[in-house]
């Protein structure tokens, strides 16, 4: 947590020096549905870890009080966007609801990081587009009425969630910032209302600022027609002006570009960033102590290197080879698999939320067109395989034949080589559980962490290791 807070302090210093004073982040959602494309924005599936991370992030960016050296945060997406069905996101109509099939899961898991953000002093909180589904199990909140547990309207327009839960029960004192167009084109459950009525409903629910909207006419009209009191609008304006005053933007909003470049180009900050990259890497398997390739081992190694996918808006294999060679000239790289003694493959699947087709199998649907080639390499020479885990991918096809398996999270190639060569003893742990197979994903509930699912959910390596939350090896 110390490293996390240091990151946020360094980032805040860089941002304020550059004139950036507000962030729509960080994400406090819990990664309970493995198919959801926004998992890479989260701190994983464990609510206690995510709460500690969010607390440290808010304190680092904002400080104890909002001031001239702060970056103001909007923590999102209240009350938690991770409770999805089949990974469907509420940016789209087919994913426009939050579903909680497990009794009490909302308060037990999803709300906790927001409570931590509030405790840390987060300036603003952003509700998600979705509405709470009445198909859910009992979540322990006061019922909307005698027949329904929830008011099925988008959270930004949902008074029981914003005024009663967020402000009342959780004690939030800041302002509520809607997601982009959450009160107009994506006002789920309120599509039948006019824009004037939607804005009034959101203001009366407790939402203060409307992202993605530039036309004040519906708000003015709502006040004139008595749908919302002028005091409600004034309250929202006061929140915004107060934040700007606390940040010092009225006194002097301008910054010195030369100074900004000096701050951003600080070698000490880069050293901390490199440390974070190395610490993020998780060693999942290391058959027969293949790793590390220390000074004695590396003399006998001819390393074949390949990237998947290769190019097409991604880093190319040639670029990866050049990076490794420049960083560590003692590594002998060969372009010919038949001449190699070992291989290093870096698999970097990708899922786009905007495709609205959630998939976590490793194949063409996640931009990995050459699974057969990965298996061919693995069966030819002992292969060190790194997988970039933006999601808990289904690795059951490509994992078994590797000799060593590493999980990366956007880490630099240089940091991966530090682990492979033994210059850094891996300490990283999985932030989420890796599913066993597609059937396990299909049977998952979607609103609880993977480690709370049935034991059949989790992937097991051939050596018996269980790839669940918190797993990670180190060199003996």
C-alpha positions, 0 to 999 in steps of 0.5 A: 500500500505504501508503493500505491500511495507513493505512485499516487503522490508522484502522479499527482505531482506530475499532473498538477505540474502539467495543469491536470487537476481532475480524474474520472477515476479510480475504479472501485468496482469488484471484478466478480464477472470474469467476462466483463471487459472493464476488469483491467480498470479494477483492483481485482476481485477481493473487496478488502484489497480493493478497499485498501488500494482505493483508500491509498489512491485517494489519499495519494492524489488528493492529500488529506485536504483538497488544495493547490497540490491535489488532483481531485478524484471521481471514484466510480462506478457506484454501487459497483459495476462488476455484478454483470451477467455474461459480461454485458456492460450497461453502456449497451441496452442488453447489459443495462442492469445490475443483478445480484443472485447471491444474498447480501453480495451488494453490501458484502463485496461491492459497496466496501471500496466506496466506503473506503473512498468516502473515508479517504475523502474522495471529492466525487463519486460516479454512479453507473448507467445500470439499474438494480434488478428486482430479480436479485436475491435480498440485499438487505436494503430498505425495500423500495415499496411493499412489492419491490426491493429496488427502484429499477431506474439507472443509479444516477436517477435513483434516489434510494441509492444516491440520497438514501444509501450513498449520502445517508447510510454511507455518509458521503458529503461530496458531489455526485457526477453522472457517467457520460450521457447517463441522464439522456441517451443511457437513462435506463428505466427512464427512457419514457421521460423527456430530457427535462424530466430526466434531469429533474429526476437526477437532480432530485435523486441527488446527482449534481453534475452531468457528464457529456452534457453541454446544453443547460436548457433542460435544467433551466426548463425543469426549474421554470416548470417546477419539476426541480427547485432552484436550490437543487441547482444552486447546491450543485453549482456550489459543489463545483465552484468550491472544488475549483476554489479549493484547487486554486484554479481561480487564483492561477490556473496556469502552469510552467511547461518547462517545470512540468517537463522536469517533474515528469522526467524525474529519474527517481520517479521512473525508478519507482515505476520500474519497481512497481512493474517488477512487483506486479509480475506473478510467477504461476509455474516453474517446472524443474526450476527452469527459472531463473536463467541466471548467469550460469544458465544463460551461457547455454541458452539460445532464446527464441522470442515471439509475440502474440499477436505480432503487430497490427497496432501491437508491439511486434516480435522484432521490437520485443527482440530488440528491446530484450537484446538492448536491455540484456546483451548476454541473452543470445536470441535466435530467429530459428526455432530449430536452433533454439534451446528455449523460447519466450512467448508473450501472449497478450489477448485483448477484449474490447468493451465496445465490441459488446461481445464478451469473450475470454477464450484465447483465440481469434475472438481475443486477437490471438490467431495463432494458438497452434503456433504457441503450442508448436513452440511449447512442444519444441523447446522448454518455453517461458510463457508470459500472459498479459492478464487484463482479464482472467483469461481461459488459459486451459489450452495454452498453459499445460505445455509451457515449462514456466508461466508468468502473469503480467499486467501491462508490465514492461518487457525489461521488467519481465526480463528482470524476473526471468534472469533472476535479477528480481525474485517474483513477489506478485500475487493474482488479483483474481481467480482464473476460471478452469474452463468455459463451463466454469464461467457459464456456471459462475454467479457473477456477483461474488469473487472467484474464490467464493465460487464452487471449487470447480470454478478455479483452474488447476495446473498439472502439478496441483497448484490452484490459480486462485486469488492471492496465488503466486510463486517465488524462487526458492 
